[in-house]
Each structure stands twice: as structure tokens, then as C-alpha cells.
């Protein structure tokens, strides 16, 4: 089942940061769409819940050096 998750992400400062987060999420199995906004400190990701867990998506963003609100 497809779900959309909106995350508050801090530490992104430019379009390059947005691209890095988007690319990392889109390379994750089960993710079908991802957008990031450094101005809004937000990441929206659509994923297949039977394939990938929200915690995995949070960890992927955190591994890039950004802070993800719980």
C-alpha cells in the first residue's frame, strides 16, 4: 500500500541539499516519489509500506548529515 510521509528535516541549506536527499530517497527500494525543500525544512516521500519502513527513510536522511524530527 502506498503511503506519503511528511518529515521535518533541518540542516538543508540549498538546492544541492534538496537534490542529495531526493536522490538518496529515490534510490531506496520501495520509494516511488520524493521532494525536499530547504526553505520549508520539509521532505515529502511516497513509498510502499510493505517494502520499506518510515524508520528506514528517516535513517537514510540522517545518514546524509541532516536532522529529522521524530
C-alpha positions as CSV (number, residue, x, y, z in Angstrom):
1,X,0.0,0.0,0.0
2,X,1.3,3.4,-1.0
3,X,1.8,6.0,1.8
4,X,3.0,9.6,1.9
5,X,5.1,10.8,4.8
6,X,6.0,14.4,5.5
7,X,9.1,14.9,7.6
8,X,10.6,18.0,9.2
9,X,14.3,18.0,8.2
10,X,16.8,20.6,9.3
11,X,20.3,21.2,8.1
12,X,19.5,21.5,4.4
13,X,20.8,24.9,3.2
14,X,20.5,24.9,-0.6
15,X,19.2,23.2,-3.7
16,X,22.1,20.8,-3.6
17,X,21.0,19.5,-0.2
18,X,17.5,19.1,-1.6
19,X,18.9,17.1,-4.5
20,X,21.1,14.9,-2.3
21,X,18.1,14.0,-0.1
22,X,15.8,13.4,-3.0
23,X,18.4,11.2,-4.8
24,X,19.1,9.1,-1.7
25,X,15.4,8.5,-1.1
26,X,14.6,7.7,-4.7
27,X,17.4,5.1,-4.7
28,X,15.7,3.3,-1.8
29,X,13.7,0.2,-2.8
30,X,10.0,0.9,-2.3
31,X,10.2,4.7,-2.6
32,X,8.1,6.0,-5.6
33,X,8.4,9.8,-5.1
34,X,10.4,12.2,-3.0
35,X,10.6,16.0,-2.8
36,X,12.7,18.2,-0.4
37,X,12.5,21.9,0.4
38,X,15.3,23.5,2.3
39,X,13.2,26.7,2.7
40,X,10.4,24.8,4.4
41,X,12.6,22.3,6.2
42,X,10.4,19.6,4.8
43,X,10.7,16.3,2.9
44,X,7.7,14.5,1.4
45,X,8.2,10.9,0.4
46,X,5.8,8.4,-1.1
47,X,6.6,4.8,-0.5
48,X,5.3,1.3,-0.5
49,X,4.7,0.4,3.2
50,X,5.1,-3.3,2.6
51,X,8.6,-2.7,1.1
52,X,10.2,0.0,3.3
53,X,9.6,1.3,6.8
54,X,9.4,5.0,7.7
55,X,12.3,4.5,10.2
56,X,14.4,3.4,7.2
57,X,13.6,6.6,5.4
58,X,14.4,8.7,8.4
59,X,17.7,6.9,8.8
60,X,18.6,7.4,5.2
61,X,18.2,11.2,5.5
62,X,20.1,11.2,8.9
63,X,23.0,9.3,7.3
64,X,23.4,12.3,5.0
65,X,24.0,14.5,8.0
66,X,20.6,16.1,8.3
67,X,18.4,16.1,11.4
68,X,15.0,14.5,11.1
69,X,12.3,15.4,13.7
70,X,10.7,12.4,15.3
